[in-house]
Amino acid sequence: TARGTTPNHGLFAYPVLMSVDILIVRADHVPVGKDQKQKLEVTRDIAGAFNATFGDGLLTVPTEIILPDVAVVPGVDGQKMSKSYGNTLDIFAPEKEIRKRFMAIVSDSTPVAEPKPMRGNTLYALLKLFTPASDWPEARRLFSEGGTGYGDIKKRLFGLFLETFAPARRRHEDLLRDPGFVHQVLREGRERAMAVISDVMADCRRACGLGWQ
């Protein structure tokens, strides 16, 4: 693999497991990153083959939703952001920890007075991701013109990150203080999901001639 590890069966079986999670609840649209589109194609192939064999419409063939601005989000090390790479930015981590992650992003040795490279620059990609479109021309000049050091850019990016996720962080704190509500939502979600899952399983088993108890 890209990280030098030996692939095992799980690498190939995971897309099938993901397909089950999607098909079992009749999901028709699935938000994914650009790098996950291929796995969703496996889901579409499974659903299409099953429907062609046992009856049209038994399984919903899902469509991907890929937002162009976040199709691939870079991690703090420049690779695609992934928990398995350990390069993520935890939305709900303490501010001190988040700041430390931003300040640790590796940058090149371009002097403060000189323009900064944009292509392949993790800080540039993240800044573009978090900067509102109306503010982007001014933010872009931090790279296209000299005079701003990477340390200041990191601080600005850290502030934008906190600003972007402030509502979610507040909601997270509220939910931590009300575990009863969280458990209630989980129970209700499970009941709604199980109603759909039972219908899908019954339809598929009947179509396959397996019956249903």
Buried (B, 14 or more C-beta within 10 A) or exposed (E): EEEEEEEEEEEEEEBEEBBEEBBBBEBEEBEBBBEBEEBBEBBBEBBEEBBEEBBEEBBBBBEBEBEEEEEEBBBBBBEBBBEEBEBBBEEEBEEEEBBEBBBEBEBEEBEEEEBBEBEEBBBBBBBBBBBEEEEEEEBBEBBEEBEBBBEEBBBBBBEBBBEBBEEEBEEEEEEEEEEEEEEEEEEEEEEEEEEEBEEBEEBBEBBEEEEEE
